């Protein structure tokens, strides 16, 4: 289910209006190393719960 970015807020630099995106929800508990990393949001806690 591809979508198109309609607008971006102040400080958003990696997306712009018109970009095509694929929204995917991955829960985050903000406790594991992945959640605390700026390079990943693949929470190992959420993956273990699925």
WOZI-V965957 format. One record per run of one state. SS is the DSSP state (H for helix, E for strand, L for the rest). FROM is the first residue (numbers start at 0). LEN is the number of residues. If there is no record, write none. Layout:
SS/FROM/LEN ; SS/FROM/LEN
This chain:
L/0/2 ; E/2/2 ; L/4/15 ; E/19/2 ; L/21/11 ; H/32/4 ; L/36/7 ; H/43/6 ; L/49/1
